């Protein structure tokens, strides 16, 4: 089965993805690295704000809110194991 890459915000609720690329500017990339979001990291989408933005993600054991425009710069591949 072919693995399809997509933007982080496109994950479904409860779905986990593995970061494959981050295309944001260097400052934002550094902020993502500070919270543990880097190529190879697992990220799980936990929830969406009342107006669809921001969304909550589980990254390295912490729940982090990321705006849709920033989540669009993070590319992920859906993970094989979907542990709840």
N, C-alpha and C positions, 0 to 999 in steps of 0.2 A: 504494500500500500504506500502510495506517495505521500510524503509529509508536506503539508502546505504552509507556507510562511504567511503571517498576517500581522497587522498592527496590534499592539497590546490591548487597545480599547475594544477590539473585535472579539476578544475572548468572551465566551458565555459565562454566566454566573456559575461559580464552582469549578470552572475549567482551569487547568494548569497548563502553562506554556514554558518553554525553555527559551531564554533570550538568545537570538541569533545575530542581532545587529542593533546598534544604537546610532542614529543619524543626526542627533541634535548637536548644537554647538558645544564647544569644549567646556564652557562653564556649566551647562546643564548636564553634560556627560559626567563631569566631576561630581556633581550633586547626586546623580544616580549611583555612581560608584560608592559614595559615602554611605548610602543606605543599603548597599549590598547588591544593587542592580547592575550586573555586568554580563557580558557574553558568557553563556553557560549556566546562569542562575535560573532557578525555578521561581515562577511567579504565579500565584493563584488569584483569580478575580473573586472577591468576596461580596461586593455590593456596588450599587450605583446611587449617586445622589438623587434627591427628589426631582430635579430638573434635568437629569441625565449627565450631570457633571458636577464635581469630579467623581471618580470611581475609587473604591477601596480595594487594595491588593495586599496579599500576604507575601512579604519579601523577607527572607532570612529571619523568620519568627516574629516580625513586626508588621502591624497593619499600617499601610501608608496610603494617603489619598493622593492621586495623581490626576491632573487636569487632562481632558481629552486631547488638547493640542500637544501636550507633552507626551502622552501615551502613544500618539501617532508616530513619534520618532523612534519608538522601541518596537523592533520586529521580533516575533516569537514563532516557534513551531509548537503545535499542540503536543503535550506530553502523552506518551503511551499509557502510563498508569494514572488513573484519575482517582487518587485517594482523597476521601472526604476529610 
